[in-house]
Amino acid sequence: MALMVSVSGIRGIFGSHLTPQNLVSFTAAYGTWLSGGTVVVGRDSRTTGQICEDIVCATLQSTGCNVIKTGIVPTPTVAMGVLRHQADGGIILTASHNPEQWNALKLLNSKSEFLDAEEGRQVLEIAEKETFTFVGFDRIGTVTEETTLPDYHIKKILELPYIDRELIRKMRFKVAVDAVNGAGSEILPALLRELGAEVHAIHCTPNGIFPHNPEPLPEHLTEICGFVRNKNCDLGFVTDPDADRLAVVDENGTLFGEEYTQVAAFDLMLSKREGDTATNLSSSRAADDISARYGRACHRSAVGEINVVKAMQEKGAIIGGEGNGGVINPDLHPGRDAMVGAAMILQLLAERRQKASEYRNSLPNYEMVKQKVKLEDLGVDADELLVKVAEQFSGEKVNRTDGVKIDFEEGWVHFRKSNTEPIVRVYSEASDSDKAGKLAAGVLDLIR
């Protein structure tokens, strides 16, 4: 697998494709693009994090940037740091849900947003042309260590007007946490204890040694499900290595499904405020259903966190997210945040005096099937395939914002080309997985 380069940063296996040289190149491009200023730098717990951090901080200094170094903190905590310090940008060293051997740069702007397409293009152009601006010895930037950001992040969550700390404390929730030994290992249990929860933690040592595949998918979470049952917990929370995604387990050790993390957050926020919601095209129809319960619209964007954020800003949405367990609460910062997602879910359960399973059963239920189709099997290139899909189903509700999404009465199918592989991703959803699979198969059969 080669180095993966996108507008939001670079990602690769350290020592193979992610090297000190390309870390310097992309960081220097970013520092040059900023023309100096202050940059908040944080990292997840990967064993390569410290060496990458040293390289990134020194390179930023060489471009005249002052660095606020946070050490091991979640991606959303770095985002909070950019706002707290009114910084010019932020860099998070994390490969998100990728295995331990990977690392990456994620880049934030002064609004604490991931770079949009144009901002990212400018940085990539500087890197490609190597038009870096390095400063002289008398203008190199400084490095300041910041150790209080996790406490600040927790404080700002507890100050949200719809988080009733005392109400939650009265419930005395027993909560299991699996942070996969990542950046959420300390901050999430600390937040839960502030909310009066009895925390039962597994894999909450931030050493970067992931005890299981770190992507919070059902097949990777059997241990936490059993742990919740064995400890008689009220629910369980699971984060990915940089703690921007949240999966939920009910008291029976049954997974909510990542799609329903944002649905629960939407439900709480819509009960407090007037406004619409936003998510991406590949997220569950349950997001539309919960929004409709309050007479509100759920706006859809192209897949990608920054695309959802832009849709939220354009439509004035009060809450957003992605179906991968991402809750985007603009009252804190414009990005996914597992910690605020956990607090919002506890608030919801406390207000409604419901067990986690009872609440999940109150929601509309859908199942999603995710497939990959090799283009060589279809004999067409990706763009040609998407045109054919749109033409074949022109009589249905078709959205071409990001690939092709076809909305049927009984469900939907979404085709998107991969930027890294010669495949097309095919997501489908219906009331059960069999129906979802048949929807996608029907579309593929017609194309063939």
Secondary structure, DSSP 8 states (H G I E B T S, - for coil): ---EEETTEEEEEBTTTB-HHHHHHHHHHHHHHHTSEEEEEEE-S-TTHHHHHHHHHHHHHHTTEEEEEEEE--HHHHHHHHHHTT-SEEEEE--TTS-TTEEEEEEE-TTS-B--HHHHHHHHHHHHHT------GGG---EEE---HHHHHHHHHHTSTT--HHHHHHH--EEEEE-TTSTTTTHHHHHHHHTT-EEEEES---SS--SS-SS--GGG-HHHHHHHHHTT-SEEEEE-TTS--EEEE-TTS-B--THHHHHHHHHHHHTTS---EEEETTS-THHHHHHHHTT--EEEE-SSHHHHHHHHHHHT-SEEEETTTEEE-TTT-SSB-HHHHHHHHHHHHHHHT--HHHHHHTS---EEEEEEEEHHHHTS-HHHHHHHHHHHTTTSEEE-SSSEEEE-SS-EEEEEE-SSSSEEEEEEEESSHHHHHHHHHHHHHHH-
